[in-house]
């Protein structure tokens, strides 16, 4: 074939192949075809459950999901309950729980932000990092366990994680553990959490619920909080699928089952407080602003009530059904 013809053929092939290649690599690309009647029914059901309370959540999970980012804004470290503080970024939050015997951290954020975001945030909130005795990791991704080695090495804190995600964290697949670029050093193997067995420090206990799907050993957490001395029960779904396009079909089905499992556990525990480690869809920043302006006797915006907490999980489930149906159409 003459050289000019070969070049022309290559240009033609590239013009056909390249758009499809880029489309395949685009994260969260819009569906190739309009939503089917089945998908639309799930979306509309989620919106109906949401009302105005959870409208942003329904839109996020059903229509416009996105990943958290290390560039999400840093939040003002805030005491959200008598015994709970929120620190970190708007898309990746660390919760510090004060107890009679020290501090529990739920997750630890990005490894390269321990000394630039987490530690300064704790100190600004009046918390002494040296008092961290226990670190509970909701799942084995680097944006959750990144700071854990620091607390192990500097203060001898124990680290608790499910067995499945200890395995994931210590033996990651090639693409795992690289959020933000460099590989993330995991903590040394320590304590293993199991379904329903309380994780205890002092006068606080956290009940783990296994919710595989996002990772093999993701955990939901249930624990007591107090607001001006009044007891409430918090639920934290620690393995949220933010971008379903990167999860296998089996993983999405498993995730749906896990949401339903966690709903049953939180119903039995009478959970009335909604917390998330990736709060991109629950109005975190608005709630923090309300807390800063809160007048004596005004409600705590994180206390949503038992019924509304159930709706929060119902929307997650219904939107996942929509995503599963969307993939199958």
C-alpha positions in Angstrom: 0.0 0.0 0.0 1.5 3.5 -0.9 2.6 5.5 2.1 0.0 8.2 1.6 -2.8 5.7 1.5 -1.5 4.0 4.7 -1.4 7.3 6.5 -4.9 8.1 5.4 -6.1 4.7 6.6 -4.5 5.3 10.0 -6.1 8.7 10.3 -9.5 7.2 9.5 -9.0 4.4 12.0 -8.0 7.0 14.7 -11.0 9.2 14.0 -13.3 6.2 14.5 -11.5 4.7 17.5 -10.5 7.7 19.5 -14.0 9.0 20.5 -15.0 5.6 21.7 -11.8 5.2 23.6 -12.2 8.6 25.4 -15.9 7.9 26.1 -15.0 4.5 27.7 -12.4 6.2 30.0 -14.6 9.1 31.0 -15.6 8.8 34.7 -19.3 8.9 35.4 -20.1 9.5 31.7 -23.8 10.1 31.1 -25.8 7.0 30.0 -25.5 6.2 26.3 -29.3 5.9 26.0 -32.3 7.6 27.7 -33.4 6.0 31.0 -35.8 3.1 30.6 -39.2 3.0 32.3 -37.7 0.8 35.0 -34.9 3.2 35.8 -37.3 6.2 35.8 -39.6 4.4 38.2 -36.8 3.9 40.7 -35.6 7.5 40.3 -39.1 8.9 40.8 -39.6 6.6 43.8 -36.4 7.9 45.4 -37.4 11.5 44.8 -40.8 10.9 46.4 -39.1 9.3 49.5 -36.7 12.2 49.6 -39.1 15.1 49.6 -37.3 18.3 50.5 -35.3 16.8 53.4 -33.1 14.5 51.3 -33.6 16.0 47.8 -29.8 16.5 47.3 -29.1 12.9 48.3 -31.6 11.6 45.7 -30.1 13.8 43.0 -26.6 12.7 43.9 -27.1 9.0 44.0 -29.7 8.7 41.2 -28.6 11.4 38.8 -25.2 13.0 39.4 -22.8 10.9 41.5 -19.2 12.1 41.9 -16.1 11.0 43.8 -14.6 12.8 46.8 -11.5 14.7 46.1 -8.4 15.7 48.1 -9.2 19.2 46.8 -12.6 19.4 48.5 -12.7 22.4 50.9 -11.3 22.0 54.4 -14.2 22.3 56.9 -14.1 24.3 60.1 -13.3 21.8 62.9 -16.6 21.6 64.8 -18.0 20.1 67.9 -21.2 18.5 66.6 -22.3 16.7 69.8 -21.1 16.8 73.4 -18.7 14.0 72.6 -18.2 14.1 68.8 -16.1 16.5 66.6 -16.0 16.7 62.7 -12.6 17.4 61.1 -11.2 17.2 57.6 -12.6 18.1 54.2 -16.2 18.5 53.0 -15.9 15.3 51.0 -13.8 13.2 53.5 -14.5 13.7 57.2 -12.8 12.3 60.3 -14.9 12.0 63.4 -13.3 12.3 66.9 -15.2 10.8 69.8 -14.2 11.7 73.3 -14.5 9.1 76.0 -13.6 8.7 79.6 -10.3 6.9 78.6 -9.2 8.9 75.5 -10.2 9.6 71.9 -11.6 7.4 69.2 -11.0 8.4 65.6 -13.4 7.2 63.0 -11.1 7.2 59.9 -8.0 9.3 59.5 -8.2 11.0 56.1 -5.4 11.3 53.5 -1.9 10.3 54.6 -0.3 13.5 53.2 -2.8 15.6 55.2 -2.2 14.2 58.7 0.1 17.1 59.7 -1.5 19.8 57.5 -5.3 19.1 58.1 -6.1 16.5 60.7 -3.7 17.4 63.5 -4.2 21.2 63.2 -8.0 20.5 63.1 -7.9 18.5 66.2 -5.8 21.1 68.1 -8.2 23.9 66.9 -11.1 21.9 68.3 -9.3 21.6 71.6 -8.4 17.9 71.2 -5.0 16.5 72.1 -3.8 14.0 69.4 -1.7 12.2 72.0 -5.0 11.1 73.7 -6.0 9.1 70.6 -6.2 5.5 71.8 -8.3 3.9 69.1 -8.7 4.3 65.4 -11.7 2.7 63.7 -11.2 2.4 59.9 -14.6 2.1 58.0 -12.9 0.5 55.0 -9.6 -0.2 53.5 -9.0 2.7 51.1 -6.2 5.2 51.5 -8.4 8.2 52.1 -9.7 6.5 55.3 -6.6 4.8 56.7 -4.0 7.2 55.5 -3.3 8.8 58.9 -3.5 5.7 60.9 0.2 4.8 60.9 0.9 8.2 62.4 -1.2 7.5 65.5 0.2 4.0 65.8 3.8 5.1 65.6 3.5 8.3 67.7 1.0 7.4 70.3 0.6 3.7 70.3 -3.1 3.9 69.2 -4.8 0.6 68.3 -6.3 0.3 64.8 -9.5 -1.6 64.2 -10.7 -2.9 60.8 -12.7 -5.9 59.4 -10.6 -8.9 58.5 -11.6 -8.6 54.9 -10.3 -5.1 54.6 -7.2 -5.8 56.6 -6.5 -8.2 53.8 -7.4 -5.6 51.1 -5.3 -2.9 52.8 -2.2 -5.1 53.4 -2.4 -6.9 50.0 -4.0 -4.3 47.7 -4.6 -5.0 44.0 -2.4 -3.0 41.6 -4.7 0.0 41.3 -5.6 0.2 45.0 -4.2 2.6 47.5 -3.2 5.3 45.1 -5.7 8.0 45.6 -3.9 11.3 45.1 -0.9 9.7 43.4 1.6 7.9 45.6 1.0 4.5 47.2 -0.4 4.8 50.8 1.4 3.1 53.6 -1.1 1.0 55.7 -1.0 0.7 59.5 0.5 -2.5 61.0 -2.0 -5.3 61.5 -3.8 -4.9 64.8 -7.4 -5.5 66.0 -10.1 -7.2 63.9 -13.8 -6.0 64.0 -16.6 -8.5 63.7 -20.3 -8.1 63.1 -22.2 -6.9 66.2 -19.2 -7.1 68.6 -18.8 -3.7 70.3 -15.6 -1.8 69.9 -15.1 -0.2 73.3 -13.0 2.6 74.8 -14.0 3.9 78.3 -17.7 4.8 78.4 -18.2 4.6 74.6 -18.9 1.6 72.4 -19.2 1.4 68.7 -21.2 -1.5 67.1 -19.8 -2.5 63.7 -22.1 -3.8 61.0 -20.6 -5.5 58.0 -21.7 -3.8 54.7 -19.6 -5.3 51.8 -20.0 -3.9 48.3 -17.8 -0.9 48.1 -15.0 -3.0 49.5 -15.2 -6.6 50.8 -15.1 -5.6 54.4 -16.7 -2.1 54.6 -18.3 -1.4 58.0 -21.3 0.7 59.1 -21.1 2.0 62.6 -23.7 2.6 65.3 -22.8 4.5 68.5 -24.2 6.8 71.2 -23.9 10.5 71.2 -25.2 13.2 73.5 -26.5 16.7 72.7 -26.6 19.0 75.7 -26.8 15.8 77.8 -29.6 14.1 75.9 -28.7 10.7 74.4 -29.1 10.0 70.7 -27.9 7.1 68.5 -25.8 7.8 65.4 -25.5 5.7 62.3 -22.6 6.0 59.9 -22.7 4.0 56.6 -18.9 3.7 56.1 -18.8 2.1 52.7 -20.8 4.3 50.4 -20.5 3.8 46.7 -20.0 7.3 45.3 -19.3 6.3 41.7 -21.1 3.0 40.7 -19.4 2.8 37.3 -16.2 1.4 39.0 -18.0 -1.3 40.9 -18.8 -4.8 39.4 -22.4 -6.0 38.8 -21.9 -8.4 41.7 -20.6 -5.6 43.9 -23.6 -3.4 43.2 -26.0 -6.2 44.1 -24.0 -6.9 47.3 -24.0 -3.2 48.1 -27.8 -3.1 47.8 -28.1 -6.0 50.2 -25.8 -4.3 52.6 -27.8 -1.1 52.6 -30.9 -3.1 53.5 -29.0 -5.0 56.2 -27.7 -1.8 57.7 -31.2 -0.3 57.7 -32.5 -3.3 59.7 -29.6 -2.9 62.2 -30.2 0.9 62.6 -33.9 0.4 63.0 -33.4 -2.0 65.9 -30.8 0.4 67.5 -33.2 3.3 67.0 -30.7 5.5 65.1 -31.8 9.1 64.8 -28.5 10.8 63.9 -27.1 10.7 60.3 -23.4 11.0 59.9 -21.2 10.1 56.8 -17.5 10.0 56.2 -18.1 11.1 52.6 -20.9 13.7 53.2 -21.2 15.0 49.7 -24.9 14.6 49.6 -26.3 15.3 53.1 -25.9 19.0 53.6 -22.9 18.7 55.9 -21.6 22.3 55.4 -25.1 23.7 55.9 -25.5 21.7 59.1 -22.1 23.0 60.4 -23.2 26.5 59.7 -26.5 26.0 61.6 -24.5 24.6 64.5 -22.3 27.7 64.6 -25.4 30.0 64.7 -27.4 27.7 67.0 -29.4 29.3 69.8 -30.0 27.7 73.1 -32.8 25.2 72.9 -32.6 25.0 69.1 -32.5 21.5 67.5 -29.2 19.9 66.4 -29.3 19.6 62.6 -27.6 16.2 62.7 -30.5 14.8 64.7 -32.9 13.8 61.8 -35.2 11.3 63.7 -35.6 7.6 63.3 -38.1 7.8 60.4 -36.0 10.2 58.4 -32.9 8.1 59.0 -34.7 5.2 57.5 -35.6 7.3 54.5 -32.0 8.3 54.1 -31.1 4.6 53.6 -34.2 3.9 51.5 -33.0 6.5 49.0 -29.5 5.0 48.8 -31.2 1.6 48.1 -33.7 2.9 45.5 -31.0 4.9 43.7 -28.8 1.8 43.6 -31.7 -0.1 42.0 -31.9 2.7 39.4 -28.1 2.4 38.8 -28.3 -1.4 38.4 -31.3 -1.1 36.0 -29.5 1.6 34.1 -26.4 -0.6 33.6 -28.6 -3.5 32.4 -30.7 -1.5 29.9 
